[in-house]
């Protein structure tokens, strides 16, 4: 946590310094400051700048970094940069990228640039790119890099070492060599540390590991991230349906998946596009958010309609209007806590039909216990405030009911949305708030009508 705070402070200091140097026209100083950073840091800096200053800063980025920076910026910003770049500029920026990185960006490029880029690639690189593009973007095949080092199981370690010396280099993040048969089907892994410490006379078959399963090319990206976490992987081979090796995934790819998943969940809970530029044009941002606000308006109108059913009761007992928000808010917060736990569990693959009933019963018990506890507190406050034990009893009962309903809704809503193919993070919070508001108002005002009128 301390390291994150330091990084945040450093980022703000870099941003402030860059804006100052640009504002006074010290472009040489700004250029030097920008190009000493990692491409990912440059991308984050560019995203943090207003459009006019961003365009100036982008022009100061070394052309050698252009392709890497385009990979790291969000889609909206990338689209703006690509639209402003010339044809040859785009080709030069992207032709030096790794195959898996090129696959991430190529579909955002103009058609003519794609054609020229493909023509500039060698036959082997073109085949690699086509292999990556043949799989869904959010799958293991879409994440993988086809730059692999393979060996046969019947050769000695001495032969492998001589082969590596002739090759001259290893791909980044190579912790193991991949053992395949004559048909390129995956057999196992030869760990680099074993290769270095074992006697050269040993065969690959003697020391290779066969207990590490390869990942199917069609495995969803989030499942890939979970596998890397649970197995503490640095890299993993990727195979097709027949078990043939098609590439490998490395930990840096998985870190990107985890970060994107976190950004997606955070933005979608507010109904926003996960790749939205925070400095997008006002009209564009207003249009994107307006749909969500319209949906929220519908839910608020429903809750208001429920309140209107008890207009006479509220007119006669003004204290109800003062206490109503407490009931709705307590239920909403309790439900949101459950909703967050369930959505996270679903994202990690920890919640499904096998354990959902058990989780629901547990959350209902938590809701009931918290409901009883806080019902007594709020009822006591209501009695002292309005000198009405009956009013305290009414709001206490409503609190208990709404916290239980909130817990139930927090489990049922995301599971039901997933069942019908919807993203729970996108609309779960709005549906939950609607339920807890309606139930809270109805219970509180309904009980008040029965008991107090």
Steps between C-alpha positions, in 0.01 A plus 500: 500500500786740583663423164172579321477835677858585405429408137185713500697797637774449240241484221342825615838669524590385146163621373536840667856543375407403144206740488720783626774437244247481216325818615823700490608349169797304636442218252854363499485454877153345475616263224796383706279445806242299305741272315686392814181327616378148426235489220235401755586805712489722192155361416370567851640853483335568164164374627526744790542805278219714352469451119690815394801424723476128417544571128811706572646231728424224248696693239799499735505122544793332325371319185676185624257496795183576300392139448552398862320808630204432272472157660471641850260793452126434521294445186354849478840670524656246262229567244569874515874449456455259208264741325760777527797290386609473140506177302876444506515613861255227603682231303833599657349507850346154481727287282752445782246370753495144630242273339264490798524878544437559132191280519363725776524814291472399135120507486501867604715598202372628163459227238779628273741512795411140587571388144837677488588368843422141401711538186791624711493189718702193420323174417561353845381815683189518282412141588550580869272803478231303318520230770438753779221679310320171437402482869263726699673807643403413859626140482834330565557486124443874473746568783776262396832571334608252234871555570575169673809284549432127463712191549454125455493262794754251362797740481760564770532818701838558336329511160242744634769730641690501169174576317434799728853634444450483124160666535665785690202628701183397679162675488427724797356333814619155394515284810453167319556340163199321355536129423306380194487188284557480124147628437555802728264359762571615853666248732651696787737776615875514541559752779798726432642453851494119453674540165778699666563290810451143372777297336522559123483125442140485624232486235212747488266210572680433829439842656212662313179574693184333374274605788438852363201513267494729200220754462244460224507782245127557557525543878349839598755763601364529855540124550857529372569768762352278770720207391813716515402613849420157643797324338751786548591487131747723319410361158285224359476315167180538296360212292220458247221241507735221392763581762735660249713786631391836357672748733559603858365752749726695734435672830516850349202412280309376803572817700340697216192275519468552876534878468247518216256282694528729802447810284205337326324405823552845650375688194209269423360529850441865406370406156806643322718369222816351647724661233343845523731800480445711812561809283261391225283777345214620720229394255650152462527443876153642560349267239668191647394580853153622408373150425599386848342806661180431306486145631560626853217752457257218421596316818467818709156567355391150602620562856325838501178333385519265798539800732200662333282207600540610861459873448226527764708318760799729442282811523367391840835381639774737382767302687467226237642730233802568720568132572428351156848553354655307790309183414583515128864592557568224754351237269692635201835495679445147636397377157798668332739322736353164404486595131869591497599171662290298256620682187861458611443131573340450159788676326747268676292192423433436869120524489263286297205267526687266735550747783254784426226367736748473787626852435144631486410348837817646652430850362139484619624415848746793487219729383270384778767539770603848385133588455417413861805683632445824311124481531536532876739794461283687250179419686654643817598818316148531355339457843725764659461736205122482451390359839310217324568134588267390220701697245818339634342157459393577142839621382676213681285241320553675167878504552510125572287416197692725263844375606389142445350588162817693410714195578268277296504740205879533521531126433208442263544800265857430378435126469179562304668756272784259426247227430339716230834605352516852650799652678419525875748786544323707238148512643508319832532807721207680334269200531608447860432863594157479338411190701620633836336841444164354405499234772629744762243769424216250468577319825559817701199692373278193487573407862455864601160505331391185683643576845506881529191611311 
